[in-house]
Amino acid sequence: MGEQGKTNIVAMWTATTPEQVDEGDRIFRSHAKWMEGHSRSGDTALLSYRISKGPRLTNPLDPSSERTGDTIFVLSEIYETPAGVTEHWRLATETWEDFPAFLDWSRDCGISTLHSGTVEHALW
């Protein structure tokens, strides 16, 4: 309800080596610190920010299935309007010192994204 109709970014990376996992941990520590400076009001407001990490499973629809050894990172950001996503990417390219490393790591791991999606259903 509170986030219904808001704009989100969701991205998922699959790290297949311990080095990729370590780099993902480093990048997201940097990213989280950088995100603290984002606007919290107006059209570009960042309303929610989460990074999750866990094992990739052999059957993605069975939480009791065996682990593959890969690690999945998931980013979820919710903004007041699409202007927040536009501003986020502008700031990333101009002010986040780890942006080039983030791009390299994303290419190495592979990434699936949803940019400027609309939250269709939200309970709280």
Stockholm file with secondary structure:
# STOCKHOLM 1.0

chainA/1-124         MGEQGKTNIVAMWTATTPEQVDEGDRIFRSHAKWMEGHSRSGDTALLSYRISKGPRLTNPLDPSSERTGDTIFVLSEIYETPAGVTEHWRLATETWEDFPAFLDWSRDCGISTLHSGTVEHALW
#=GR chainA/1-124 SS CCSTTCEEEEEEEEECSHHHHHHHHHHHHHHHHHHTTSCCSSTTCEEEEEEEEEEEESSTTCTTSCEEEEEEEEEEEEESSHHHHHHHHHHHHHHCTTHHHHHHHHHHHCEEEEEEEECCCCCC
#=GC SS_cons         CCSTTCEEEEEEEEECSHHHHHHHHHHHHHHHHHHTTSCCSSTTCEEEEEEEEEEEESSTTCTTSCEEEEEEEEEEEEESSHHHHHHHHHHHHHHCTTHHHHHHHHHHHCEEEEEEEECCCCCC
//
